[in-house]
Amino acid sequence: MTYQDYKTYFKKEISEKYTDSESSILFDIFVQHLMDWNQFALRKAMTEKVENKQSKELQNIIDELKTGKPYQQILGETEFYGLKFFVDEHVLIPRPETEELLELAIEKIKAGSRKSEAFKILDIGTGSGIIPIVLKKHFPETEVSAIDYSENALKMAQRNAEFHQVEINFIHQDYLKANLIEVYDVIISNPPYIGMEEEDEIADSVKEFEPKMALFSPTSNALIFYEKIAEDCKNHLAKNGFVFLEINQKLGNETLELFTDVLSEVELMKDLSGNERIVWGRF
Ligand SMILES: C[S@@+](CC[C@H](N)C(=O)[O-])C[C@H]1O[C@@H](n2cnc3c(N)ncnc32)[C@H](O)[C@@H]1O
């Protein structure tokens, strides 16, 4: 079978889960990954025969895709903010909304800081480590710490930090019970913010394959992390320090309110899809 024939077979096999254009892209992604080819090399090889070894590997991928497992977990990696990050079943697959949060944070930090200044940054609920790693790459002089309650997530975050050759102070901690010690110039977080009553609205593939601890608030209070962050800002955010939070789009005003009395400047912002997704502010 040629790659062209295999592509037709691949698309047909996963057609219950993916549209034609999605499966076409997935085929290209997986073959390029398996063969270490770029798009051009794949295009040239489309009339060549698929070797047995690759055929078996592609069949395994088809079988996994059919279960609904996210392709990033099958691939073991994803792209975020233009960089490669390793992912597995212990970490949330980075979402594009979080790229928007980071873009805003980078822009505000750049505008609000003196170039020579050394910063302290804290990321709460770091997962695969995307937030501290991107920030450390943009602000190499900063001291970046990141908390997560999942030891397995922290292993993946450490692997990503090593891959990107940045030093992050990863802390294994239940943030909800933590007494912060230091004062930070930036506190940033994309914490679990889905309320238990919203569980039915979440896609099965997300609920089944992504860590529940990353998605759902541990109590019926979907704002529990934001309440603690607001409290911590009082004693652990430096003067003029920044807070950047990804939030539950249904709780924009409720989240904003938690910070209005704490911060001197605070704003609720929409993401590119028009959903209220970010609260950011300054102490
Ligand atoms: C929504 S995910 C965000 C992951 C990553 N920052 C991102 O944006 O892709 C939330 C993270 O918070 C972590 N987490 C959940 N409960 C926690 C707790 N009590 N203390 C610290 N981290 C917690 C989860 O393990 C998960 O990695």
The ligand as an SDF file (V2000), in Angstrom:
LIG
                    3D

 27 29  0  0  0  0  0  0  0  0999 V2000
   -6.1210   23.5860   34.4410 C   0  0  0  0  0  0  0  0  0  0  0  0
   -4.6220   22.7020   34.8210 S   0  0  0  0  0  0  0  0  0  0  0  0
   -3.4480   23.8560   34.2020 C   0  0  0  0  0  0  0  0  0  0  0  0
   -2.1530   23.2440   33.7780 C   0  0  0  0  0  0  0  0  0  0  0  0
   -1.2130   24.2330   33.0490 C   0  0  0  0  0  0  0  0  0  0  0  0
   -0.9010   25.3750   33.8790 N   0  0  0  0  0  0  0  0  0  0  0  0
   -1.8470   24.6910   31.7590 C   0  0  0  0  0  0  0  0  0  0  0  0
   -2.2650   25.8580   31.6910 O   0  0  0  0  0  0  0  0  0  0  0  0
   -1.9350   23.8870   30.8080 O   0  0  0  0  0  0  0  0  0  0  0  0
   -4.5710   22.8920   36.5770 C   0  0  0  0  0  0  0  0  0  0  0  0
   -3.3620   22.2610   37.2930 C   0  0  0  0  0  0  0  0  0  0  0  0
   -3.5580   22.4760   38.7090 O   0  0  0  0  0  0  0  0  0  0  0  0
   -3.1020   21.3260   39.4100 C   0  0  0  0  0  0  0  0  0  0  0  0
   -3.7780   21.2750   40.7020 N   0  0  0  0  0  0  0  0  0  0  0  0
   -5.0250   20.8160   40.9900 C   0  0  0  0  0  0  0  0  0  0  0  0
   -5.2900   20.9460   42.3000 N   0  0  0  0  0  0  0  0  0  0  0  0
   -4.1940   21.5070   42.8510 C   0  0  0  0  0  0  0  0  0  0  0  0
   -3.8570   21.8950   44.1880 C   0  0  0  0  0  0  0  0  0  0  0  0
   -4.7170   21.7260   45.1920 N   0  0  0  0  0  0  0  0  0  0  0  0
   -2.6580   22.4490   44.4120 N   0  0  0  0  0  0  0  0  0  0  0  0
   -1.7700   22.6320   43.3930 C   0  0  0  0  0  0  0  0  0  0  0  0
   -2.0310   22.2780   42.1150 N   0  0  0  0  0  0  0  0  0  0  0  0
   -3.2240   21.7290   41.8520 C   0  0  0  0  0  0  0  0  0  0  0  0
   -3.4440   20.1640   38.4870 C   0  0  0  0  0  0  0  0  0  0  0  0
   -2.6530   19.0300   38.7910 O   0  0  0  0  0  0  0  0  0  0  0  0
   -3.1780   20.7780   37.1200 C   0  0  0  0  0  0  0  0  0  0  0  0
   -1.8680   20.4890   36.6980 O   0  0  0  0  0  0  0  0  0  0  0  0
  1  2  1  0
  2  3  1  0
  2 10  1  0
  3  4  1  0
  4  5  1  0
  5  6  1  0
  5  7  1  0
  7  8  2  0
  7  9  1  0
 10 11  1  0
 11 12  1  0
 11 26  1  0
 12 13  1  0
 13 14  1  0
 13 24  1  0
 14 15  1  0
 14 23  1  0
 15 16  2  0
 16 17  1  0
 17 18  1  0
 17 23  2  0
 18 19  1  0
 18 20  2  0
 20 21  1  0
 21 22  2  0
 22 23  1  0
 24 25  1  0
 24 26  1  0
 26 27  1  0
M  CHG  2   2   1   9  -1
M  END
$$$$
